[in-house]
Amino acid sequence: MTKTMPLRTEIAAEHTWDAYSIFASDEVWEAEIKNVEEKLTKFDHFKGQLSSSATTLADCFDAAEEVIQSAGKIIVYANMFYSVDTGDQSAAAKNDRGRGVYAHVFSALSFMRPEMLAIGIDQLNTWMGEEPRLAHRGLYFEQLENQRPHIRSGEVEALMSQTADVFRTANATHGIMSDADLKFEPAQDSGGNKIEIGQGNIRKLISSEDRQTRKTAWENYADGYLAFKNTMANCLSAGVKRDVFNAKARNYSSSLEAALKPNHLPLEVFHNLVDTFKKNLPTWQRYWRIRREALGYDELHVYDTRSPLTKEITPVSFDQSMDWICEGMKPLGENYVNTMKKGVYEDRWVDIYPNKNKRMGAFSSGVKGTHPFIMMSHSNDLMGMSTLAHELGHSMHSYLSWQNQPQTYSSYTMFVAEVASNFNQALVRDHLLKTQQDPQLQIQIIEEAMSNFHRYFMTMPTLARFELEIHEHIERSEALTADSLIELMADLFSEVYGSEAVVDRERVGIIWAQFATHLYANFYVFQYATGISGAHALANNVLTGGPEAAENYLKFLSAGSSVYPLEALKIGGVDLSTPTPVETTFEIFAGYVDKLEELLGVSTAS
């Protein structure tokens, strides 16, 4: 008998997120789409007129921000149904329609930036002093001026806006295959029982204490992707070509520069991370050695790298997770903690448990005017708690930005996004290590830390190296094939494992296909590693610096995009323009390795 996941309709309403807090029904959603479309027709009288007066420009901004906020709600609402049941065709159609509306809005507003550039920064600065509704837009105008070499004519900008939805097709196709169409052979435990594999439970299966379960789950999951390697490679190649096209169209020297320069980030931030990561590979290899010794294996396979190192697996319910998270986040004050609790228990921010066809992974989503919703698949263990803490970090970052910033600055950049999430995990982990003295539980807590580092400080930097190489291939007009992608990925991971783990090159090499979203967000993955670095530096400040450090951190969370990302982090108390925070976080990682070696009573001395 095969153990299966529940259908979406079998999940209790109280365990789901409250999409209807945005729109009371699909009919209200439809009415808002019609309302947005009607409002867009009114922008015709602004075209060619923004230079006429400060009042006209302010009126246009007010109208644009209203329609952008409405479009954001439309797409968030639609995506909430699709993400939790990618096999639902009506939800898929709704999601596609929401994306189309969103693209239409930005196409209709694409005339604004070229017209403002024509007005000139001096006149715009003068108008800020004359029109109160423009007074807060200084950074926006400065960023616009910095982008002058990369902003095209109104006609070209409109065309590029229209291509955005088309360019998402490769990513969407990859995601649909991964979340809805891919079928995996069931895993099998050592007793011969079969277990259904889905995106909602794969992480738990490859972390099973039963080696046969995790081996067959890891292999069959990889094989599911390998069966469609050529199609997915074609999708990824199209996504990279999109990045290269956009970079060239906007006069950037590379896709990497196009990803970093708009946010005032020097290219050294990327290269510092990669160089520091490569320098610290011996620490990773020591960790694999500890795992092999602790598990008593002659050979460590990749499917063993997440196996539990203790027989005692502490169950952690969703409510226990929330209790520990709230205790861990107390250094940020009662208001922070109470806002989280209300959001989770009263406002239903979180879609909690796995179900069939639910999207892989976890994320926080929303816009100013909605709740900061969370999709996850809680696994009733420390890893599930860690994921919840992580996503609540994102959600509280969004909540405080929305509460404290106008629409213009209400979102934050990718570069700072992963700081708040990893910060929560670091604080909760510190709390648990200080309060839970049982050695077996301490091992599990450190394993949770190592799992997080595995993703953010091993997988993501490796994917960043992969991403740089495949973009450079396309920039040199070289082809990407499934086999070349698999070979490159296998080579990069082999460097990480060294001689300490057996690398199944085909199955390790297809890992790129398992990141159906991340590798389509131009040079996003490296920011997971810089994010965890900034998070640990800031967490250390808050834990040792008292109320002032906590207040500075909350100011960072509240800044949104009202300052450049590096400057926002400096407000919080960390400078990521240097490799120091990355180096410091590798020292923290090495400390966890030391502690784990001590708790397990193994020796890796050569």
C-alpha positions in Angstrom: 0.0 0.0 0.0 1.4 3.4 -1.0 1.1 6.2 1.5 -0.4 9.3 -0.3 -0.7 13.0 0.4 -4.1 14.5 1.1 -6.0 16.3 -1.7 -6.4 20.1 -1.3 -10.1 19.7 -0.5 -9.2 17.5 2.5 -7.2 20.3 4.2 -9.1 22.0 7.0 -9.8 25.7 6.3 -8.1 26.9 9.5 -4.9 25.4 8.2 -5.0 27.4 5.0 -4.2 31.0 4.2 -7.1 33.5 3.9 -7.2 34.5 0.2 -10.6 35.9 0.7 -9.2 38.6 2.9 -8.0 40.2 -0.3 -11.2 39.8 -2.4 -14.4 38.3 -0.9 -15.0 36.2 -4.0 -13.9 35.6 -7.5 -16.7 37.9 -8.7 -15.1 40.8 -6.6 -11.7 39.9 -8.1 -13.2 40.0 -11.6 -14.7 43.4 -10.8 -11.3 44.7 -9.7 -9.7 43.6 -13.0 -12.4 45.5 -14.9 -11.8 48.5 -12.6 -8.0 48.4 -13.3 -8.5 48.1 -17.0 -10.8 51.2 -17.0 -8.3 53.2 -14.9 -5.5 52.4 -17.4 -7.4 54.1 -20.2 -7.2 57.3 -18.2 -3.4 57.4 -18.5 -3.6 58.5 -22.1 -4.2 62.1 -21.0 -0.9 61.9 -19.0 1.2 60.8 -21.9 3.3 63.6 -23.2 2.1 65.9 -20.4 4.3 65.1 -17.4 6.6 68.0 -18.2 3.8 70.5 -18.0 3.8 70.9 -14.2 4.7 69.4 -10.8 1.0 68.9 -10.2 0.5 66.9 -13.3 3.4 64.7 -12.4 2.2 64.2 -8.9 -1.3 63.4 -10.2 0.2 60.7 -12.5 2.2 59.2 -9.7 -0.9 59.0 -7.4 -3.0 57.3 -10.1 -0.1 55.0 -11.0 0.5 53.8 -7.5 -3.2 53.2 -7.0 -3.4 51.0 -10.0 -0.2 49.2 -9.2 -1.4 48.3 -5.8 -4.7 47.0 -7.3 -2.8 44.9 -9.8 -0.6 43.5 -7.0 -3.7 42.4 -5.1 -5.1 40.8 -8.3 -2.0 38.7 -8.9 -1.4 37.8 -5.3 -5.0 36.5 -5.0 -4.8 34.5 -8.1 -1.4 33.0 -7.2 -2.7 31.9 -3.8 -5.1 29.4 -5.4 -2.6 28.1 -8.0 0.3 27.7 -5.7 -1.5 25.3 -3.4 -3.0 23.2 -6.2 -1.1 23.4 -9.4 -3.2 20.6 -10.9 -6.3 22.8 -10.7 -6.9 24.1 -14.3 -9.2 26.9 -13.2 -6.6 28.1 -10.7 -3.9 27.9 -13.4 -6.1 30.0 -15.7 -6.8 32.5 -13.0 -3.1 32.8 -12.2 -2.2 33.3 -15.9 -4.9 36.0 -16.2 -3.5 37.8 -13.1 -0.1 37.8 -14.5 -1.4 39.3 -17.8 -3.2 42.1 -15.9 0.0 42.9 -14.0 2.1 43.0 -17.2 -0.6 45.2 -18.9 -0.4 47.7 -16.0 3.4 48.1 -16.3 3.2 48.3 -20.1 0.6 51.1 -19.8 2.8 53.0 -17.3 6.0 52.5 -19.2 5.9 56.1 -20.7 6.6 57.6 -17.3 10.3 57.0 -16.9 11.4 58.2 -20.3 9.3 61.4 -19.9 10.7 62.0 -16.4 14.2 61.6 -17.8 13.4 64.2 -20.5 12.3 66.6 -17.7 15.7 66.3 -16.1 16.9 65.8 -12.6 17.3 69.5 -11.9 13.7 70.3 -12.7 12.5 67.2 -10.8 14.4 68.3 -7.7 12.9 71.8 -8.0 9.4 70.3 -8.2 10.0 68.3 -5.1 10.3 71.5 -3.2 7.2 72.9 -4.8 4.8 70.0 -4.6 4.4 68.2 -1.3 3.3 64.9 -3.0 6.7 64.7 -4.7 8.7 65.6 -1.6 9.6 62.0 -0.7 10.7 61.0 -4.2 14.3 62.1 -3.9 15.8 58.7 -4.0 13.5 57.6 -6.7 14.6 60.5 -8.9 18.2 59.8 -8.1 17.9 56.2 -9.1 16.1 57.2 -12.3 19.0 59.5 -13.2 21.5 56.8 -12.5 19.6 54.6 -14.8 19.6 57.1 -17.7 22.1 55.1 -19.8 19.8 52.1 -19.4 16.3 53.5 -20.0 15.1 53.5 -23.6 12.6 55.6 -25.4 8.9 55.5 -24.4 8.1 53.3 -27.4 10.9 50.8 -26.6 10.1 50.8 -22.9 6.5 49.9 -23.8 7.6 47.1 -26.0 9.9 45.7 -23.3 7.1 45.8 -20.8 5.0 43.8 -23.1 7.7 41.2 -23.5 7.8 40.6 -19.7 4.8 38.3 -19.7 6.0 36.4 -22.8 9.5 36.0 -21.3 8.0 34.4 -18.2 6.8 31.5 -20.3 10.0 29.5 -20.0 10.0 29.9 -16.2 6.2 29.1 -16.0 6.6 26.0 -18.2 9.5 24.7 -16.1 7.4 25.4 -13.0 4.3 23.7 -14.4 6.3 20.6 -15.3 7.9 20.5 -11.9 4.8 21.2 -9.8 2.0 19.6 -11.7 3.1 17.3 -14.6 6.2 15.5 -13.2 5.4 12.1 -11.8 7.8 10.3 -9.5 8.2 6.6 -8.8 7.3 6.1 -5.1 10.0 5.8 -2.6 10.3 2.5 -0.7 11.3 2.0 2.9 13.4 -0.8 4.3 10.2 -2.8 5.0 9.1 -2.6 1.4 6.3 -0.1 1.9 5.9 2.5 -0.8 5.6 6.2 -0.2 4.3 8.8 -2.7 6.8 11.5 -3.6 5.6 15.1 -4.1 7.1 18.6 -3.8 5.4 18.9 -0.4 7.2 15.9 1.2 10.4 15.4 -0.7 12.5 17.2 1.9 11.2 15.1 4.7 11.8 11.9 2.7 15.4 12.6 1.9 15.9 13.4 5.6 14.4 10.1 6.7 16.3 8.0 9.3 15.6 5.0 7.0 18.4 4.9 4.5 16.4 3.0 1.9 13.6 5.6 2.1 16.0 8.5 1.5 18.0 6.7 -1.1 15.0 5.8 -3.2 13.3 9.1 -2.6 16.4 11.0 -3.7 17.0 8.8 -6.7 13.4 8.7 -7.9 13.0 12.5 -7.4 16.1 13.1 -9.5 15.0 10.6 -12.1 11.7 12.4 -12.5 13.6 15.5 -13.6 16.1 13.5 -15.7 13.2 12.1 -17.8 12.5 15.7 -18.9 16.0 17.0 -18.9 16.0 18.2 -22.5 12.7 20.2 -22.1 13.9 21.7 -18.9 17.3 22.6 -20.4 15.5 24.3 -23.2 13.4 26.3 -20.7 16.5 27.3 -18.7 18.4 28.3 -21.9 15.4 30.5 -22.8 15.5 32.1 -19.4 19.2 32.9 -19.6 18.7 34.2 -23.2 16.0 36.5 -21.8 18.5 37.9 -19.2 21.2 38.4 -21.8 18.7 40.1 -24.1 17.5 42.5 -21.4 21.1 43.3 -20.4 22.0 44.1 -24.0 18.8 46.0 -24.6 19.5 48.2 -21.6 23.2 48.7 -22.4 24.8 46.7 -19.6 28.0 44.9 -20.2 26.7 41.6 -18.8 23.7 40.0 -17.2 25.5 40.1 -13.8 25.9 43.9 -14.1 22.3 44.2 -15.1 21.2 42.4 -12.0 23.5 44.3 -9.5 24.0 47.8 -10.8 20.3 49.1 -10.5 20.5 48.3 -6.8 23.8 50.1 -6.4 25.7 46.9 -5.8 29.3 46.5 -6.9 30.2 43.4 -8.8 32.7 42.6 -6.1 29.9 41.6 -3.8 29.2 38.6 -6.0 32.8 37.7 -6.6 33.8 38.2 -2.9 31.1 35.6 -2.0 32.2 33.1 -4.5 35.9 33.5 -3.6 35.2 33.2 0.1 33.0 30.1 -0.5 35.7 28.3 -2.5 38.3 29.1 0.2 36.1 27.5 2.8 35.3 24.2 1.0 37.6 22.2 3.4 35.2 23.0 6.2 32.4 21.5 4.2 34.5 18.4 3.5 35.2 18.1 7.2 31.5 18.1 7.9 30.9 15.3 5.4 33.6 13.3 7.1 31.9 13.8 10.5 28.6 12.6 9.1 30.2 9.5 7.6 31.9 8.7 10.9 28.8 9.3 12.9 26.6 7.2 10.6 29.2 4.4 10.6 29.3 4.2 6.8 32.2 3.1 4.6 31.0 5.5 2.0 28.8 8.7 2.3 26.4 9.2 -0.6 24.8 12.4 -1.4 21.4 11.0 -0.2 23.1 10.6 3.2 23.9 14.3 3.6 20.6 15.1 5.3 20.1 11.9 7.2 19.4 12.4 11.0 22.4 11.9 13.2 20.4 10.9 16.2 17.8 8.1 16.6 15.7 10.4 18.8 13.7 12.7 16.4 11.8 15.2 18.5 8.3 15.9 17.1 7.6 19.6 16.8 4.0 20.5 16.1 3.0 23.7 14.4 1.9 25.2 17.7 5.2 24.2 19.4 7.0 25.8 16.5 5.2 29.1 17.0 5.9 29.0 20.8 9.6 28.5 20.2 9.7 31.2 17.5 7.9 33.7 19.7 10.3 33.0 22.5 13.4 33.3 20.3 12.2 36.6 18.8 11.6 38.3 22.1 14.8 40.4 21.8 12.9 42.4 19.1 10.1 43.3 21.6 6.5 42.5 22.3 5.1 44.4 19.3 7.1 42.2 16.9 6.1 39.0 18.6 2.4 39.9 19.0 2.1 41.0 15.4 3.4 37.5 14.3 1.0 35.7 16.6 -2.0 37.6 15.5 -1.0 37.2 11.9 -0.7 33.4 12.2 -3.6 32.6 14.5 -6.2 35.3 13.8 -5.5 36.6 10.3 -4.5 33.2 8.8 -1.2 34.3 7.1 0.0 30.7 6.8 -1.0 27.8 4.5 0.5 25.2 6.7 0.4 21.6 5.6 1.4 19.6 2.4 -1.2 18.4 -0.1 -1.2 16.9 -3.5 0.0 19.3 -6.2 1.0 21.9 -3.8 4.0 23.9 -5.0 7.5 22.9 -3.9 9.3 24.8 -1.2 8.0 27.7 0.9 7.6 31.5 0.3 6.2 34.7 1.7 4.0 36.7 -0.7 1.8 39.8 -0.7 1.8 43.5 -1.5 1.0 46.7 0.4 -2.7 46.4 1.3 -2.7 42.6 1.8 -1.4 40.4 4.6 2.2 39.0 4.1 1.1 35.4 3.4 3.2 32.3 3.8 3.0 29.0 1.8 4.8 26.1 3.3 4.5 22.4 4.1 5.0 22.0 7.8 6.6 18.7 8.6 6.1 18.6 12.4 9.8 18.6 13.2 12.6 21.1 13.8 13.0 21.6 10.1 9.4 22.6 9.7 9.8 25.0 12.6 12.9 26.5 10.9 11.0 27.0 7.7 8.2 28.7 9.5 10.7 31.0 11.3 12.4 31.8 8.0 9.2 32.7 6.2 7.9 34.8 9.2 11.1 36.8 8.9 10.2 37.6 5.3 6.6 38.4 6.3 7.6 40.7 9.2 10.0 42.4 6.9 7.2 43.0 4.4 4.8 44.0 7.1 7.1 46.6 8.7 8.1 48.0 5.2 4.4 48.3 4.2 3.5 50.0 7.5 6.3 52.5 7.4 6.9 53.3 3.8 4.8 54.9 1.0 4.0 52.7 -2.0 7.1 53.9 -3.9 9.4 52.4 -1.3 7.1 49.7 0.2 9.0 46.7 -1.3 12.6 45.7 -0.6 15.2 44.4 -3.0 16.3 40.8 -3.4 19.7 41.6 -1.9 18.2 42.3 1.6 15.3 39.8 1.3 17.1 36.8 2.7 18.6 38.7 5.7 15.4 39.0 7.7 14.4 35.4 7.1 17.8 33.9 8.2 18.0 36.4 11.1 14.8 34.8 12.6 16.3 31.3 12.3 19.6 32.5 13.9 17.7 34.0 16.9 15.4 31.1 17.4 18.3 28.6 17.1 20.3 30.6 19.7 17.4 30.5 22.1 17.0 26.7 21.7 20.6 26.0 22.2 20.6 28.0 25.4 17.4 26.6 26.8 17.3 22.9 25.5 20.2 21.1 27.3 19.4 17.5 26.2 22.4 16.5 24.1 20.2 14.6 21.6 18.0 17.6 21.1 21.1 19.8 20.8 22.3 17.6 18.0 19.0 18.0 16.2 19.2 21.8 16.7 22.6 21.9 15.1 21.4 19.6 12.3 18.7 22.2 11.6 21.5 24.8 11.5 23.5 22.6 9.2 20.5 22.0 6.9 20.1 25.7 6.6 23.8 26.2 5.9 23.6 23.3 3.4 21.0 25.2 1.4 22.3 28.8 1.8 26.0 28.4 2.2 26.6 25.3 0.0 23.9 24.8 -2.6 23.2 28.5 -3.4 26.8 29.6 -3.9 27.3 26.5 -6.1 24.2 27.5 -8.1 25.6 31.0 -8.3 28.8 29.7 -9.9 26.7 27.6 -12.2 24.5 30.6 -13.1 27.5 32.8 -13.9 29.0 30.2 -16.2 25.8 29.5 -18.1 25.2 33.3 -18.6 28.7 33.7 -19.9 28.1 30.8 -22.3 25.1 32.6 -23.8 26.9 35.9 -23.8 29.6 34.2 -25.9 26.8 32.8 -28.2 27.5 29.2 -27.1 24.8 26.6 -26.8 23.4 25.1 -23.6 22.3 21.5 -23.7 20.9 19.2 -21.0 24.1 17.2 -21.0 26.4 20.2 -20.7 24.3 21.6 -17.9 24.4 18.3 -16.1 28.2 18.0 -16.5 28.8 21.5 -15.2 26.5 21.0 -12.2 28.2 17.7 -11.4 31.7 19.2 -11.6 30.8 22.1 -9.3 29.2 19.9 -6.7 32.1 17.4 -6.9 34.4 20.3 -5.8 32.2 20.8 -2.7 32.1 17.1 -1.8 35.8 16.4 -2.6 36.7 12.9 -1.8 34.3 12.7 1.2 31.1 11.7 -0.7 30.2 9.5 -3.6 28.7 11.7 -6.4 26.2 10.1 -8.7 27.0 12.5 -11.5 23.7 12.2 -13.5 21.5 12.7 -10.4 23.6 15.4 -8.8 24.0 17.0 -12.2 20.2 17.5 -12.6 19.9 19.6 -9.4 19.7 22.8 -11.5 16.3 21.5 -12.8 15.0 21.3 -9.3 15.2 25.0 -8.9 12.4 26.0 -11.2 12.1 29.5 -9.9 15.4 30.6 -8.5 17.5 30.3 -11.6 15.0 32.4 -13.6 15.5 35.4 -11.3 18.6 36.9 -12.8 21.5 36.3 -10.3 19.2 35.8 -7.3 20.7 32.7 -5.8 24.0 34.3 -4.6 21.9 36.7 -2.5 20.8 33.8 -0.3 24.4 33.4 0.8 25.0 37.1 1.3 21.7 37.2 3.1 22.6 34.5 5.6 25.9 36.3 6.2 24.2 39.6 6.9 21.7 37.8 9.1 24.2 36.2 11.4 26.1 39.4 11.8 23.0 41.3 12.7 21.8 38.5 15.0 25.1 38.7 16.9 24.6 42.4 17.2 21.1 42.1 18.7 22.1 39.2 21.0 25.1 41.1 22.4 24.2 44.8 21.8 21.0 45.3 23.8 18.0 47.4 23.0 19.8 49.9 20.7 21.0 47.0 18.4 17.4 45.7 18.3 16.0 49.1 17.5 18.6 49.5 14.6 17.5 46.2 13.2 13.9 47.1 13.3 14.8 50.3 11.5 16.4 48.2 8.8 13.2 46.1 8.5 11.1 49.3 8.2 13.3 50.9 5.6 11.8 49.1 2.6 13.6 50.5 -0.5 13.8 54.1 0.9 17.6 53.7 0.9 20.0 51.6 -1.2 20.2 48.0 0.1 23.8 48.2 1.3 22.9 51.4 3.2 19.8 49.8 4.7 22.0 47.0 6.0 24.4 49.5 7.5 21.4 51.1 9.4 20.9 47.6 10.9 24.6 47.3 11.7 26.4 45.3 9.0 28.5 46.2 5.9 28.1 43.6 3.1 30.3 45.6 0.7 33.2 43.7 2.2 33.8 39.9 2.5 34.0 40.2 6.3 30.4 39.2 7.1 30.7 36.2 4.8 34.0 35.2 6.4 32.5 35.7 9.9 29.6 33.5 9.0 31.9 30.7 7.8 33.5 30.9 11.2 30.1 30.5 12.8 29.5 27.5 10.5 32.9 26.0 11.5 31.9 26.5 15.2 28.7 24.4 14.6 30.9 21.7 13.0 33.1 21.7 16.0 30.1 21.5 18.4 28.6 18.7 16.4 31.9 16.7 16.4 32.0 17.1 20.2 28.3 16.0 20.7 28.7 13.0 18.5 31.9 11.9 20.0 33.7 11.3 16.7 37.1 12.5 15.6 38.1 13.7 12.2 41.7 14.4 13.0 43.9 13.2 10.2 
